[in-house]
């Protein structure tokens, strides 16, 4: 694990999850693909399209009207039942809240956390744009407003975006609804960082939502305004005339760096420092930017980050492309950097607004996600529409240049670093210093067989989850399946409809997921939660080498088998590991029964360590001796003695010899027996009933086990009678597929998740 102090990360915060929906992009991966390809995602509409959306014809056909907007697809789609809303509540609710709820859930899943099972406090810091939906869709429909009621309509449409998220996701940390105009979501990142460092929460969501309703919209261009005359944003360019509006939602998940590394989280980037201030009154007007205010916030962030400005290779700018704003931003950056370096032209500038427009409240988090992706992929995407510099900006004398094409981000003697700026109307400025994440620690060697657990609220949702996992694995053919399996088991909510799949590696998992009705998958429906488990230990002899895979890969199984081998060697005169592990032929019934005991005892010990602790046990033949040992009735040494004696009895019978002598030897062992009361119910396949404390102390019970045919069916019925127990067979049948593969499917649903995380 990387040394936090050595890297200067004592006050650093890790970005462990991201989600978002942006113009032209359904998720952060598609967003990045568009950015690196230089795609402009602004949509241009015809006058007819806008009139169909309800815009006045005299407006949209006016000479100064620009019919352009960055739109987000399917803003009307929302799974109301998933979040516990009625259809009427969902119809009434601000779409910004609806989309943010979905993005928050997705961000937590991408970070590998299920809020229901996460033990720490999770904070939420977020804001939304002024609500257009209330006026456009609700107040214009008096019948709907009457059905919902004014108070409820107000609650569903007020800026309660953070507190709705905390309520619906069950998050108990600080929950703060923000509004600092364009800088809101980057201020949210700053406040989340401060809350984490202060110990108010151990995980934090930060972001914002800006959804303009209706989506097909435009604006009237005004000379000297902030909006572009043609719908294109040309940040820092000589022809820059302003920006264009866009819709978007973005959420990032943050965690203290030291804890993220210790817990094995995927770290996308590191927040070295962040700063927030306000311009105050020393500027031309309330909406005007300020060189001194912007320079001060950038300088403060650099100081807090304790890094040399020359190590910062990229700054994601506010970049509104206005003739006034761009020179002020460039001057503020230059002042902040010139205080520490005279070097020129080493730091690239860019702006996401050239791709997707100005996302208002969500602008800061969009730029933040872009910068994180640039660090992750070690590429600087192009800032669009840049041909020649704004004549008011002297880039040649500054540390900066505008990056107009996709550029590989070359390695240097220091980690790659980036700055992110966001400045709001009213003067609240924010700046964040990001650093590339350390190389992940190599994944620990995983088990040869992995359990992939999927679930959904309905059958269709489960099928979609299956397809999404297959698509994800197809795009990542070398993904470490052990990490995938772990995250699916402990970082996802368990819903009613579930599917569990066994696989060896990513390619094997993909093939199985694409195969309809694959026998390696178990699909079931039932209320989520731990099911009581009963173990049944069969009496069938194991095949040579049956325990090899588990012995080589599972230390606890190996320890249990070794203990049995050491205790049996004086009685048996051989090593049971020759049969179980080394694949030697079984020399006779005694060796077979002893090998069977060691195998089943090792499985029981291993499953107990995984959290599969039986509520009841039963067995057949020597398997009943394993059950008695697992139930605490027989000490291990005595149970092994019985297994060996039973094997000798079977040998005598096979040879046609009278068993009286063997029976007398067994009786002699039974008389010395000190059996205990069962710690869990134990059912006998010899009698079909339970093994009571009195029966355990009666030699006749154990003689019956050795001498009489079994009643396994009766014992199995007794295991499940009147209960919802899952019966797991722990024996050679469990070994036929590879290790414990056959029963791993069932154990996954019953096992308790570990607290220690892995990637």
Secondary structure, DSSP 8 states (H G I E B T S, - for coil): ---TTTTT-TT-EEEEEEEEEETTBSSHHHHHHHHHTT----EE--HHHHHHTT--HHHHTSTTEE-EEB--TTTT---TGGGT--HHHHHHS-HHHHHHHHHHHHHHHHHT--TTT--S-EEEEEEE---SHIIIIITT-HHHHHHH-HHHHHHHHSS-HHHHHHHHHT--S-EEEE--GGGHHHHHHHHHHHHHHTTS-SEEEEEEEE--SSSS--EE--TTSSB-SSS---TTBTT---B-BB-EEEEEEEEEHHHHHHTT----EEEEEEEEEE-TT-SSSTT---HHHHHHHHHHHHHHHT--GGGEEEEE------TTHHHHHHHHHHHHHHTT----S-EEEE-THHHH-B-GGGHHHHHHHHHHHHHHHTEE---TT--SB-TT--GGGSSEEE--S-EE----SS--EEEEEEE-TTSEEEEEEEEE-----------SSEEEEEEESSHHHHHHHHHHHHHHHHH-TT--HHHHHHHHHHSS---SEEEEEEESSHHHHHHHHHSTT-TTEEEEE---S---EEEEE------TTTTHHHHHH-HHHHHHHHHHHHHHHHHHSS-HHHHHTT-----SHHHHHHHHHHHHHHHHHHHHHTT---SEEEESTHHHHHHHHHTTSS-HHHHHHHHHHHHHHHHHHHTT--THHHHHHHHHHHHT------SSEEEETTTSSB--HHHHT-HHHHHHHHHS---HHHHHHHHHTTS--EEEE-SHHHHSSSTTHHHHHHHHHHS---SS---
